[in-house]
C-alpha cells in the first residue's frame, strides 16, 4: 500500500515523540535549517518533517525506545551549539571528509562505523556557458557559488589563496537562482541535493548543464554523528541496525523516496 504524503508526514512526526519510559534514552536530534535537503527537510516554521537522515532516525526509534527531541537551527548556530556542548547527547550526520586540517571536528568527532551512503558532487553551469570545467585549475579566476558555511574539500585551499572567488548562498534554491542571474560561473554541490532542489523549486533544468565534479571536490561518505555523552552501546547498536537496513533494502527504500 502506498501512503499518501499527508499520512506519511504524520507518521514521521509521531515518531519524534516516544512514550516516556524508564528505559527510553533521550537524544537531541540536531537539524540544519534550509540547507540540508534532502538529508534533513524542515517546514517553513522550522518544524522537523522528513528527509533521508530524519527517516533513518525515525526508523531506529521504532526499534528501540528512544525519545527523539528535534532542534532545528541555521548551520552557523548548529556548529556553535555543538562546539559549546549545549547538547551532549545529540545525533545528527557528518562525514570524515569534513574534518579540517586542524582536526577541528565539530559535527564529525564521533561518527557511526557504518556509512549510510556515499555522495558525489556535481558542477552546474548555464547551458550558454561553453567552458569546460574538468578540474579545480579550470576554475582559476572564476566565481564559484557554494552553500554558506559548508566545507568543500579540494576547493578550500584555492579559495583561501584567492585563486578561485566564491559567492555564498543560504539555500540550494538561492544558489541556483544566483547562477541563473550570473552571479557566478558555476554552482558546486552534492548531486542529490542539486537534483532535489531543481525538482522541488520547479527550476527550468533545460537552462542548466550538470557535470560530475569528482575531480574538483571528492566523493564522500555520509555517516550518523553523535555527541560526547551518547553511550557507545547505543552507537554500536545503531551500527548493527545500519547493516540490517542495508541488507533488507530499507535504507535503499528511504533514499529512493528523495530521488
PASEBA-1860 file (N, C-alpha, C; in nm, 3 decimals):
! residues 259
1> XXXXXXXX> 0.085/-0.120/0.000/0.000/0.000/0.000/0.088/0.125/0.000 ~ 0.060/0.217/-0.088/0.136/0.341/-0.096/0.071/0.447/-0.009 ~ 0.146/0.502/0.085/0.092/0.602/0.176/0.081/0.737/0.106 ~ -0.024/0.813/0.139/-0.035/0.949/0.088/0.070/1.035/0.155 ~ 0.116/1.144/0.088/0.217/1.232/0.150/0.174/1.283/0.287 ~ 0.045/1.316/0.302/-0.003/1.369/0.431/0.007/1.265/0.541 ~ -0.035/1.140/0.510/-0.030/1.033/0.609/0.114/0.998/0.643 ~ 0.200/0.997/0.540/0.341/0.964/0.565/0.405/1.070/0.655
9> XXXXXXXX> 0.377/1.200/0.630/0.433/1.308/0.713/0.383/1.296/0.857 ~ 0.255/1.257/0.873/0.201/1.240/1.007/0.272/1.129/1.081 ~ 0.300/1.018/1.012/0.371/0.907/1.075/0.511/0.948/1.118 ~ 0.579/1.025/1.031/0.713/1.072/1.064/0.709/1.159/1.189 ~ 0.611/1.251/1.197/0.604/1.341/1.311/0.575/1.264/1.440 ~ 0.494/1.160/1.431/0.461/1.082/1.551/0.582/1.009/1.606 ~ 0.680/0.978/1.520/0.798/0.908/1.566/0.887/0.996/1.652 ~ 0.875/1.128/1.637/0.966/1.216/1.712/0.946/1.203/1.863
17> XXXXXXXX> 0.824/1.184/1.905/0.797/1.179/2.049/0.757/1.037/2.086 ~ 0.844/0.971/2.159/0.818/0.836/2.206/0.763/0.843/2.348 ~ 0.685/0.745/2.390/0.631/0.747/2.527/0.742/0.754/2.631 ~ 0.719/0.829/2.735/0.817/0.840/2.843/0.820/0.709/2.922 ~ 0.931/0.640/2.915/0.950/0.518/2.991/1.085/0.526/3.057 ~ 1.103/0.443/3.160/1.228/0.442/3.235/1.345/0.408/3.143 ~ 1.322/0.317/3.048/1.431/0.269/2.963/1.458/0.358/2.842 ~ 1.373/0.457/2.817/1.390/0.539/2.698/1.514/0.628/2.711
25> XXXXXXXX> 1.597/0.626/2.607/1.713/0.714/2.603/1.678/0.838/2.521 ~ 1.696/0.956/2.579/1.662/1.079/2.509/1.781/1.127/2.426 ~ 1.757/1.151/2.298/1.859/1.201/2.208/1.810/1.331/2.144 ~ 1.892/1.435/2.151/1.860/1.559/2.082/1.900/1.543/1.935 ~ 1.805/1.559/1.846/1.831/1.544/1.704/1.855/1.682/1.644 ~ 1.979/1.711/1.604/2.017/1.843/1.552/1.994/1.847/1.402 ~ 1.916/1.947/1.359/1.872/1.958/1.220/1.916/2.092/1.164 ~ 1.979/2.090/1.048/2.022/2.213/0.981/1.905/2.271/0.904
33> XXXXXXXX> 1.873/2.395/0.929/1.758/2.459/0.865/1.789/2.501/0.721 ~ 1.707/2.457/0.629/1.700/2.510/0.491/1.821/2.483/0.403 ~ 1.922/2.413/0.451/2.041/2.390/0.368/2.075/2.242/0.351 ~ 2.000/2.154/0.414/2.041/2.013/0.416/1.946/1.921/0.339 ~ 1.852/1.977/0.263/1.763/1.892/0.184/1.843/1.814/0.078 ~ 1.812/1.687/0.051/1.704/1.608/0.110/1.748/1.523/0.230 ~ 1.865/1.555/0.290/1.908/1.479/0.409/1.817/1.511/0.527 ~ 1.791/1.641/0.547/1.703/1.689/0.653/1.612/1.795/0.591
41> XXXXXXXX> 1.483/1.772/0.601/1.385/1.865/0.543/1.298/1.917/0.656 ~ 1.287/2.049/0.667/1.202/2.106/0.770/1.103/2.203/0.707 ~ 0.993/2.226/0.776/0.888/2.312/0.725/0.928/2.458/0.741 ~ 0.846/2.547/0.686/0.877/2.690/0.689/0.884/2.746/0.830 ~ 0.814/2.684/0.925/0.820/2.730/1.065/0.920/2.648/1.148 ~ 1.017/2.587/1.077/1.130/2.517/1.141/1.085/2.396/1.225 ~ 0.983/2.327/1.179/0.944/2.202/1.243/1.002/2.085/1.164 ~ 1.049/1.984/1.235/1.105/1.867/1.168/0.996/1.797/1.089
49> XXXXXXXX> 1.032/1.746/0.971/0.932/1.673/0.894/0.989/1.545/0.837 ~ 1.084/1.553/0.745/1.129/1.432/0.678/1.270/1.452/0.627 ~ 1.311/1.366/0.532/1.447/1.367/0.480/1.515/1.234/0.507 ~ 1.622/1.205/0.435/1.688/1.074/0.446/1.734/1.047/0.589 ~ 1.808/1.141/0.647/1.860/1.120/0.783/1.745/1.114/0.883 ~ 1.648/1.203/0.868/1.533/1.204/0.959/1.456/1.073/0.953 ~ 1.439/1.019/0.833/1.365/0.893/0.820/1.443/0.777/0.879 ~ 1.575/0.778/0.864/1.658/0.673/0.925/1.642/0.676/1.076
57> XXXXXXXX> 1.651/0.795/1.135/1.640/0.808/1.281/1.500/0.770/1.327 ~ 1.399/0.806/1.250/1.262/0.767/1.283/1.248/0.615/1.285 ~ 1.308/0.549/1.187/1.302/0.403/1.181/1.374/0.341/1.300 ~ 1.490/0.396/1.337/1.561/0.346/1.455/1.475/0.358/1.580 ~ 1.399/0.468/1.589/1.317/0.492/1.707/1.200/0.396/1.717 ~ 1.167/0.327/1.609/1.062/0.224/1.616/1.117/0.092/1.666 ~ 1.249/0.077/1.667/1.312/-0.049/1.706/1.368/-0.047/1.847 ~ 1.384/0.072/1.902/1.441/0.087/2.037/1.372/0.206/2.102
65> XXXXXXXX> 1.346/0.204/2.232/1.273/0.314/2.296/1.356/0.441/2.311 ~ 1.379/0.510/2.199/1.442/0.641/2.203/1.336/0.748/2.219 ~ 1.369/0.854/2.288/1.289/0.975/2.285/1.369/1.075/2.203 ~ 1.324/1.103/2.082/1.395/1.191/1.990/1.340/1.332/2.002 ~ 1.425/1.427/2.038/1.384/1.566/2.055/1.451/1.650/1.946 ~ 1.377/1.695/1.844/1.438/1.769/1.733/1.469/1.914/1.769 ~ 1.581/1.964/1.715/1.619/2.104/1.730/1.663/2.153/1.593 ~ 1.586/2.244/1.534/1.614/2.297/1.401/1.682/2.432/1.415
73> XXXXXXXX> 1.794/2.451/1.343/1.868/2.575/1.356/1.953/2.601/1.231 ~ 1.988/2.728/1.204/2.079/2.758/1.092/2.213/2.691/1.113 ~ 2.286/2.666/1.003/2.410/2.590/1.010/2.514/2.655/1.102 ~ 2.523/2.788/1.100/2.621/2.857/1.184/2.592/2.830/1.332 ~ 2.465/2.839/1.369/2.428/2.811/1.508/2.446/2.663/1.539 ~ 2.414/2.578/1.444/2.432/2.432/1.459/2.576/2.402/1.500 ~ 2.672/2.458/1.427/2.813/2.438/1.462/2.847/2.497/1.598 ~ 2.791/2.616/1.626/2.819/2.683/1.754/2.768/2.599/1.871
81> XXXXXXXX> 2.646/2.545/1.859/2.589/2.468/1.968/2.667/2.340/1.994 ~ 2.719/2.279/1.886/2.800/2.158/1.904/2.931/2.193/1.974 ~ 2.997/2.299/1.930/3.123/2.340/1.992/3.103/2.380/2.138 ~ 2.989/2.446/2.165/2.960/2.492/2.302/2.910/2.379/2.392 ~ 2.883/2.263/2.332/2.831/2.146/2.404/2.700/2.178/2.475 ~ 2.617/2.256/2.406/2.484/2.285/2.457/2.404/2.157/2.472 ~ 2.419/2.070/2.374/2.359/1.937/2.379/2.474/1.837/2.379 ~ 2.475/1.746/2.473/2.584/1.647/2.476/2.537/1.510/2.429
89> XXXXXXXX> 2.406/1.485/2.440/2.352/1.358/2.389/2.273/1.387/2.262 ~ 2.347/1.415/2.155/2.280/1.451/2.030/2.315/1.352/1.921 ~ 2.230/1.351/1.819/2.252/1.270/1.700/2.225/1.358/1.578 ~ 2.305/1.341/1.474/2.287/1.416/1.350/2.360/1.338/1.241 ~ 2.425/1.408/1.149/2.501/1.339/1.046/2.630/1.414/1.018 ~ 2.727/1.344/0.959/2.856/1.406/0.929/2.934/1.318/0.832 ~ 3.061/1.356/0.812/3.147/1.281/0.720/3.292/1.296/0.761 ~ 3.373/1.190/0.747/3.517/1.204/0.775/3.582/1.310/0.687
97> XXXXXXXX> 3.528/1.332/0.568/3.587/1.430/0.476/3.573/1.573/0.525 ~ 3.485/1.596/0.622/3.463/1.731/0.672/3.549/1.766/0.792 ~ 3.637/1.675/0.831/3.734/1.708/0.935/3.843/1.791/0.872 ~ 3.866/1.912/0.923/3.961/2.001/0.857/4.104/1.967/0.895 ~ 4.199/2.041/0.836/4.342/2.013/0.855/4.386/2.028/1.000 ~ 4.314/2.111/1.076/4.347/2.131/1.216/4.273/2.032/1.306 ~ 4.200/1.940/1.242/4.123/1.839/1.314/4.019/1.901/1.408 ~ 3.965/2.016/1.367/3.850/2.072/1.439/3.729/1.993/1.391
105> XXXXXXXX> 3.677/1.908/1.476/3.586/1.804/1.429/3.440/1.845/1.428 ~ 3.400/1.932/1.516/3.260/1.974/1.534/3.165/1.856/1.519 ~ 3.085/1.855/1.413/2.983/1.752/1.399/3.041/1.616/1.362 ~ 3.171/1.608/1.334/3.230/1.484/1.282/3.323/1.415/1.382 ~ 3.312/1.451/1.509/3.402/1.393/1.609/3.374/1.245/1.630 ~ 3.247/1.210/1.646/3.209/1.070/1.668/3.111/1.030/1.558 ~ 3.157/0.945/1.469/3.075/0.902/1.356/3.042/0.754/1.369 ~ 2.930/0.716/1.310/2.898/0.574/1.305/3.006/0.501/1.226
113> XXXXXXXX> 3.032/0.378/1.266/3.129/0.297/1.194/3.081/0.270/1.053 ~ 2.952/0.246/1.041/2.891/0.218/0.911/2.849/0.348/0.843 ~ 2.891/0.367/0.719/2.840/0.479/0.640/2.697/0.448/0.596 ~ 2.614/0.551/0.589/2.478/0.532/0.539/2.477/0.523/0.387 ~ 2.551/0.613/0.323/2.557/0.615/0.177/2.672/0.706/0.135 ~ 2.705/0.701/0.007/2.809/0.787/-0.050/2.745/0.888/-0.143 ~ 2.807/1.004/-0.156/2.754/1.109/-0.244/2.864/1.163/-0.333 ~ 2.826/1.198/-0.456/2.915/1.266/-0.549/2.877/1.412/-0.558
121> XXXXXXXX> 2.972/1.494/-0.597/2.943/1.636/-0.620/2.920/1.660/-0.769 ~ 2.838/1.759/-0.796/2.803/1.795/-0.933/2.831/1.943/-0.955 ~ 2.880/1.975/-1.072/2.902/2.113/-1.112/2.788/2.155/-1.204 ~ 2.726/2.267/-1.171/2.616/2.319/-1.252/2.660/2.448/-1.318 ~ 2.638/2.458/-1.447/2.667/2.581/-1.519/2.551/2.608/-1.614 ~ 2.544/2.729/-1.665/2.441/2.763/-1.762/2.471/2.693/-1.895 ~ 2.367/2.652/-1.963/2.387/2.589/-2.094/2.456/2.681/-2.193 ~ 2.439/2.810/-2.172/2.501/2.908/-2.262/2.651/2.922/-2.239
129> XXXXXXXX> 2.701/2.870/-2.127/2.844/2.875/-2.095/2.913/2.760/-2.166 ~ 3.000/2.790/-2.261/3.066/2.687/-2.342/3.196/2.638/-2.280 ~ 3.233/2.691/-2.165/3.357/2.648/-2.100/3.341/2.508/-2.042 ~ 3.451/2.437/-2.032/3.455/2.305/-1.970/3.536/2.315/-1.841 ~ 3.480/2.265/-1.732/3.546/2.270/-1.602/3.572/2.127/-1.555 ~ 3.690/2.076/-1.587/3.723/1.937/-1.558/3.796/1.920/-1.427 ~ 3.864/2.025/-1.380/3.939/2.019/-1.255/3.940/2.156/-1.191 ~ 3.995/2.164/-1.071/3.994/2.290/-0.997/4.068/2.401/-1.069
137> XXXXXXXX> 4.175/2.366/-1.140/4.253/2.467/-1.211/4.171/2.538/-1.318 ~ 4.073/2.469/-1.375/3.986/2.531/-1.476/3.900/2.641/-1.416 ~ 3.890/2.644/-1.283/3.808/2.745/-1.216/3.889/2.866/-1.171 ~ 4.020/2.864/-1.192/4.102/2.978/-1.151/4.053/3.105/-1.221 ~ 4.033/3.209/-1.141/3.984/3.336/-1.195/3.833/3.341/-1.209 ~ 3.766/3.231/-1.180/3.620/3.224/-1.191/3.556/3.242/-1.052 ~ 3.424/3.259/-1.053/3.348/3.269/-0.927/3.260/3.146/-0.912 ~ 3.276/3.079/-0.800/3.202/2.958/-0.770/3.097/2.988/-0.664
145> XXXXXXXX> 2.976/2.940/-0.685/2.867/2.957/-0.588/2.865/2.834/-0.498 ~ 2.869/2.856/-0.367/2.871/2.748/-0.269/2.770/2.778/-0.159 ~ 2.732/2.675/-0.084/2.644/2.697/0.030/2.722/2.760/0.145 ~ 2.662/2.858/0.208/2.728/2.933/0.315/2.762/2.842/0.432 ~ 2.891/2.846/0.472/2.936/2.775/0.590/2.978/2.632/0.567 ~ 2.951/2.576/0.450/2.982/2.436/0.425/3.126/2.419/0.377 ~ 3.179/2.298/0.396/3.317/2.265/0.359/3.319/2.191/0.227 ~ 3.414/2.228/0.140/3.429/2.165/0.009/3.574/2.124/-0.011
153> XXXXXXXX> 3.611/2.004/0.035/3.750/1.958/0.018/3.790/1.963/-0.129 ~ 3.911/2.009/-0.155/3.959/2.022/-0.292/3.947/2.163/-0.346 ~ 3.860/2.243/-0.286/3.842/2.383/-0.329/3.893/2.483/-0.226 ~ 3.894/2.443/-0.099/3.921/2.536/0.011/4.054/2.609/-0.005 ~ 4.161/2.536/-0.034/4.294/2.598/-0.045/4.297/2.702/-0.156 ~ 4.237/2.670/-0.270/4.237/2.763/-0.383/4.155/2.888/-0.353 ~ 4.047/2.871/-0.276/3.965/2.987/-0.237/4.041/3.073/-0.138 ~ 4.107/3.009/-0.041/4.185/3.085/0.058/4.300/3.160/-0.006
161> XXXXXXXX> 4.356/3.105/-0.114/4.466/3.171/-0.185/4.417/3.269/-0.290 ~ 4.285/3.290/-0.295/4.222/3.386/-0.387/4.240/3.347/-0.534 ~ 4.267/3.221/-0.559/4.276/3.174/-0.699/4.138/3.148/-0.757 ~ 4.043/3.116/-0.668/3.903/3.100/-0.706/3.819/3.190/-0.617 ~ 3.730/3.266/-0.675/3.638/3.351/-0.599/3.517/3.268/-0.559 ~ 3.447/3.312/-0.455/3.326/3.241/-0.417/3.214/3.338/-0.380 ~ 3.094/3.293/-0.406/2.972/3.359/-0.361/2.898/3.257/-0.276 ~ 2.855/3.296/-0.156/2.789/3.204/-0.066/2.638/3.225/-0.068
169> XXXXXXXX> 2.565/3.115/-0.077/2.419/3.118/-0.078/2.366/3.048/0.047 ~ 2.248/3.088/0.090/2.191/3.032/0.213/2.102/2.910/0.188 ~ 2.074/2.880/0.062/1.992/2.762/0.029/2.026/2.717/-0.112 ~ 1.986/2.595/-0.143/2.009/2.544/-0.278/1.931/2.624/-0.381 ~ 1.810/2.663/-0.346/1.730/2.743/-0.437/1.796/2.876/-0.468 ~ 1.844/2.944/-0.363/1.908/3.075/-0.387/2.039/3.058/-0.462 ~ 2.109/2.946/-0.442/2.234/2.921/-0.516/2.204/2.903/-0.665 ~ 2.101/2.828/-0.696/2.064/2.808/-0.836/2.016/2.939/-0.900
177> XXXXXXXX> 1.943/3.020/-0.824/1.899/3.150/-0.877/2.019/3.242/-0.899 ~ 2.119/3.234/-0.809/2.239/3.315/-0.827/2.312/3.276/-0.955 ~ 2.313/3.147/-0.985/2.375/3.102/-1.110/2.297/3.153/-1.230 ~ 2.165/3.140/-1.226/2.081/3.187/-1.337/2.098/3.337/-1.357 ~ 2.118/3.410/-1.246/2.137/3.556/-1.253/2.283/3.594/-1.279 ~ 2.368/3.496/-1.305/2.508/3.513/-1.344/2.593/3.582/-1.237 ~ 2.564/3.549/-1.111/2.649/3.599/-1.002/2.776/3.516/-0.988 ~ 2.779/3.403/-1.054/2.897/3.317/-1.059/2.889/3.230/-1.182
185> XXXXXXXX> 3.005/3.172/-1.216/3.007/3.086/-1.335/2.950/2.948/-1.309 ~ 2.972/2.894/-1.188/2.927/2.758/-1.159/2.875/2.748/-1.015 ~ 2.792/2.649/-0.992/2.746/2.611/-0.858/2.788/2.467/-0.837 ~ 2.854/2.439/-0.725/2.901/2.304/-0.694/2.836/2.258/-0.564 ~ 2.776/2.139/-0.570/2.710/2.084/-0.451/2.688/1.934/-0.474 ~ 2.645/1.863/-0.370/2.615/1.721/-0.384/2.506/1.699/-0.488 ~ 2.524/1.597/-0.569/2.432/1.574/-0.681/2.288/1.555/-0.635 ~ 2.266/1.474/-0.531/2.128/1.450/-0.489/2.062/1.576/-0.435
193> XXXXXXXX> 2.140/1.664/-0.374/2.083/1.790/-0.324/2.045/1.881/-0.441 ~ 2.130/1.887/-0.542/2.101/1.973/-0.657/1.976/1.924/-0.729 ~ 1.970/1.795/-0.757/1.857/1.742/-0.832/1.728/1.756/-0.752 ~ 1.736/1.739/-0.621/1.618/1.757/-0.536/1.570/1.902/-0.542 ~ 1.663/1.997/-0.534/1.626/2.139/-0.536/1.565/2.178/-0.670 ~ 1.623/2.129/-0.779/1.569/2.160/-0.912/1.425/2.112/-0.924 ~ 1.400/1.991/-0.875/1.265/1.933/-0.882/1.168/2.006/-0.790 ~ 1.209/2.032/-0.665/1.119/2.091/-0.567/1.083/2.235/-0.600
201> XXXXXXXX> 1.176/2.308/-0.659/1.154/2.450/-0.683/1.122/2.481/-0.829 ~ 1.091/2.376/-0.904/1.044/2.390/-1.043/1.138/2.479/-1.126 ~ 1.266/2.456/-1.111/1.366/2.532/-1.187/1.381/2.468/-1.325 ~ 1.387/2.549/-1.428/1.396/2.501/-1.566/1.534/2.440/-1.589 ~ 1.540/2.306/-1.585/1.669/2.239/-1.598/1.726/2.251/-1.739 ~ 1.643/2.284/-1.837/1.695/2.298/-1.973/1.793/2.414/-1.985 ~ 1.791/2.505/-1.888/1.885/2.618/-1.890/2.019/2.582/-1.828 ~ 2.025/2.462/-1.770/2.142/2.424/-1.692/2.213/2.303/-1.753
209> XXXXXXXX> 2.341/2.292/-1.723/2.421/2.177/-1.762/2.487/2.122/-1.637 ~ 2.466/1.992/-1.610/2.520/1.928/-1.490/2.629/1.830/-1.529 ~ 2.745/1.841/-1.465/2.856/1.750/-1.492/2.916/1.702/-1.360 ~ 2.972/1.583/-1.362/3.034/1.526/-1.243/3.154/1.610/-1.200 ~ 3.164/1.638/-1.069/3.270/1.725/-1.017/3.367/1.649/-0.928 ~ 3.376/1.518/-0.945/3.463/1.436/-0.859/3.609/1.480/-0.868 ~ 3.653/1.527/-0.984/3.791/1.572/-1.000/3.816/1.708/-0.935 ~ 3.709/1.775/-0.894/3.720/1.907/-0.832/3.706/1.897/-0.680
217> XXXXXXXX> 3.604/1.828/-0.635/3.586/1.802/-0.492/3.540/1.658/-0.478 ~ 3.606/1.579/-0.395/3.587/1.434/-0.398/3.452/1.387/-0.346 ~ 3.420/1.263/-0.383/3.303/1.196/-0.325/3.325/1.179/-0.174 ~ 3.218/1.164/-0.101/3.232/1.146/0.044/3.124/1.054/0.097 ~ 3.153/0.995/0.211/3.059/0.906/0.280/2.984/0.984/0.387 ~ 2.856/0.959/0.396/2.772/1.023/0.496/2.744/0.921/0.609 ~ 2.773/0.961/0.730/2.753/0.878/0.849/2.657/0.948/0.945 ~ 2.602/0.875/1.039/2.540/0.938/1.154/2.651/0.991/1.244
225> XXXXXXXX> 2.625/1.100/1.316/2.723/1.154/1.409/2.658/1.172/1.546 ~ 2.745/1.177/1.648/2.695/1.172/1.786/2.769/1.269/1.878 ~ 2.698/1.313/1.982/2.757/1.392/2.087/2.837/1.307/2.185 ~ 2.914/1.375/2.269/3.007/1.305/2.360/2.938/1.208/2.455 ~ 2.816/1.239/2.497/2.751/1.159/2.601/2.656/1.052/2.548 ~ 2.653/1.033/2.416/2.578/0.919/2.364/2.658/0.794/2.394 ~ 2.595/0.696/2.456/2.669/0.577/2.500/2.724/0.498/2.381 ~ 2.839/0.437/2.403/2.899/0.355/2.298/2.810/0.235/2.267
233> XXXXXXXX> 2.739/0.186/2.367/2.646/0.075/2.344/2.538/0.115/2.244 ~ 2.488/0.238/2.259/2.386/0.287/2.165/2.444/0.299/2.025 ~ 2.565/0.353/2.014/2.629/0.368/1.884/2.652/0.232/1.820 ~ 2.697/0.137/1.898/2.720/0.002/1.845/2.590/-0.061/1.797 ~ 2.483/-0.042/1.875/2.353/-0.095/1.836/2.305/-0.034/1.705 ~ 2.323/0.098/1.691/2.281/0.164/1.567/2.363/0.114/1.448 ~ 2.494/0.093/1.469/2.576/0.038/1.360/2.522/-0.098/1.315 ~ 2.483/-0.180/1.409/2.426/-0.310/1.373/2.297/-0.292/1.294
241> XXXXXXXX> 2.216/-0.195/1.334/2.090/-0.170/1.263/2.115/-0.119/1.121 ~ 2.219/-0.038/1.102/2.250/0.011/0.968/2.285/-0.106/0.876 ~ 2.361/-0.201/0.928/2.394/-0.321/0.849/2.266/-0.394/0.809 ~ 2.174/-0.409/0.903/2.047/-0.477/0.875/1.965/-0.398/0.773 ~ 1.960/-0.265/0.790/1.883/-0.180/0.699/1.938/-0.185/0.557 ~ 2.068/-0.201/0.544/2.126/-0.217/0.411/2.091/-0.352/0.353 ~ 2.099/-0.456/0.436/2.076/-0.593/0.388/1.932/-0.616/0.343 ~ 1.836/-0.555/0.416/1.695/-0.578/0.380/1.637/-0.468/0.291
249> XXXXXXXX> 1.725/-0.379/0.240/1.687/-0.273/0.143/1.603/-0.162/0.203 ~ 1.591/-0.156/0.337/1.517/-0.046/0.399/1.587/0.087/0.373 ~ 1.720/0.087/0.384/1.794/0.211/0.361/1.780/0.257/0.216 ~ 1.791/0.164/0.125/1.774/0.197/-0.017/1.635/0.255/-0.043 ~ 1.534/0.198/0.022/1.398/0.248/0.005/1.384/0.391/0.056 ~ 1.447/0.421/0.170/1.443/0.558/0.223/1.510/0.655/0.126 ~ 1.627/0.620/0.077/1.699/0.707/-0.017/1.617/0.731/-0.143 ~ 1.553/0.627/-0.192/1.476/0.638/-0.316/1.355/0.730/-0.305
257> XXX> 1.307/0.752/-0.181/1.194/0.845/-0.163/1.228/0.986/-0.209 ~ 1.357/1.018/-0.208/1.400/1.156/-0.232/1.478/1.172/-0.362 ~ 1.458/1.078/-0.454/1.524/1.088/-0.584/1.444/1.181/-0.676
END
